[in-house]
Amino acid sequence: MIDIDSKTRTELEAAAFRRLTDHLRSRTDVQNIDLMNLAGFCRNCLSNWLKDAADSQGVPLSKEESRTHVYGMPYENWKAQHQAEAKPEQIAAFDNAKPSH
């Protein structure tokens, strides 16, 4: 992507981010703890990164607004509808991985 101009690069990256969030919204069976254990990030991480980007640009975006954008609904609603209790082996894997963020 060296020869792609900055505007096009940003548009491609934004499209990829939208596709990723759409995919994660459709895969409610995949728990955040599993994402953290396998990939080192989860939906909450994405929402935090989105908020960090907004903050760095001086764009007002609350933590709840960034989570709603990533989850496609208020976070509390998503948790109530889709979040399962973490199993002991998931918690152990998370503790062993010790994600850095």
FIGU-204121 format. One record per atom (N, C-alpha, C): residue in one letter; x, y negated, z. Coordinates in steps of 0.05 Angstrom, whole numbers, plus 5000, padded with zeros to 4 digits. Each point is the difference from the previous one (the first is absolute). Layout:
% FIGU-204121
AXYZ ...
***
This chain:
% FIGU-204121
M501650245000 M498449765000 M501749755000 I502550034993 I501949775000 I499149794980 D498950074977 D499349814979 D497249895002 I498650065022 I497349905004 I500149745015 D498549804990 D500049745013 D498650025027 S500649815017 S499150005028 S496950025002 K498649854983 K497050005001 K498950274994 T501150134979 T499050264992 T500750205021 R502449995012 R500850185021 R498149985024 T499349755008 T498149965022 T497350124993 E499149964975 E497450114992 E500050305001 L502250124991 L500250305001 L500050105028 E501649875017 E500150085028 E497349975014 A498649784994 A497449955012 A498050224991 A500250074974 A498250224990 A500650265014 A502650065004 A500750255014 A499049995029 F500249775013 F499149985028 F497050045001 R498549884981 R497150044999 R499350294996 R501450134982 R499550284995 R500650175025 L502249945014 L500650145024 L497949975021 T499149755005 T497949965020 T497450144991 D499349994975 D497650144990 D500350305005 H502350114995 H500550285004 H499750075030 L501249845017 L499850065029 L497249975010 R498549814989 R497149985008 R498450244992 S500750124978 S498650244991 S500950265015 R502349995012 R501150245014 R499749965030 T497549975009 T499549975028 T500750255016 D500450224986 D500750255013 D502950005009 V501649824989 V502949985007 V500249805023 Q500850105023 Q500349845024 Q502549834999 N499949775014 N502349835002 N502450145012 I499650165020 I502250145013 I501450194980 D498450124982 D501250184980 D501749834980 L498949774992 L501649824983 L502649925013 M499849935026 M502549925014 M501950235002 N499150235005 N501850235003 N501250084974 L498649984978 L501050084974 L501549784985 A499049755002 A501149794983 A501249775016 G499650005026 G501149785017 G498549744999 F497650004988 F498349775001 F497150104998 C498149815007 C497250074999 C498449764991 R497450025002 R498249784992 R500549755017 N500550055026 N500649775018 N502649864992 C502050164992 C502549884991 C499549824975 L498450104981 L499449854976 L498649745008 S498150025018 S498649755008 S501849815014 N501950105016 N502049835013 N501849874980 W500850154979 W501849894980 W498549784984 L497450054995 L498449804986 L499849745017 K499550035025 K499949775018 K502749865001 D502250155002 D502749875000 D500449844975 A499250114977 A500349854974 A498349755001 A497650025010 A498349765001 A501249795019 D501050095023 D501349825019 D502449864987 S501550154985 S502449884988 S499449794978 Q497550024989 Q499249814980 Q498149795011 G499650005026 G498349815013 G497050044994 V499350244993 V497250074993 V498750105026 P497849875008 P498750105025 P498650274995 L500950205015 L498950274998 L500350135028 S497850065012 S500150135026 S500750294998 K500850125022 K500650295000 K497550164992 E497749925011 E497550144993 E499449974970 E500449764989 E499549964971 E501850174983 S502550025008 S501950164984 S499350305002 R499150095024 R499250285003 R497550054984 T498149825000 T497550034984 T500750024971 H501949854990 H500850014972 H501250274994 V501750115016 V501250264995 V498050235003 Y498449995022 Y498250225005 Y497449994983 G499449764990 G497549974985 G497649965017 M500449975026 M497949965020 M501349915025 P498649905019 P501249935026 P501450255012 Y502349965012 Y501650225011 Y498450175020 E498549865017 E498550155021 E498050184987 N498849924978 N498050174985 N501550244988 W502349954988 W501550224988 W500850215022 K501049905022 K500750195022 K497650165009 A497749875003 A497750155010 A499050204979 Q500349944975 Q499050184979 Q502050214991 H502649945002 H501950184987 H502450095017 Q500549875022 Q502450075015 Q499450235019 A501650214997 A499750245018 A502049985023 E499550145020 E501850025023 E502650134990 A502349885007 A502550114992 A500550275014 K501050194985 K500650275011 K502749985014 P500550185020 P502650005013 P502450024981 E499750174979 E502350034982 E500449744983 Q497949854995 Q500349744986 Q501549805017 I499250005026 I501249815019 I503050085004 A500650255002 A502750095003 A501749934975 A498950034976 A501449934976 A500549704999 F498149845009 F500249715000 F502249925020 D500050135024 D502049945020 D502850074990 N500350224985 N502650084990 N500949824977 A498249904984 A500749834977 A500849725009 K498849905021 K500549745011 K500149794978 P497849944986 P500049804979 P501149745010 S501449864983 S501449765009 S498249755001 H497650024991 H498249775001 H497450085011 
***
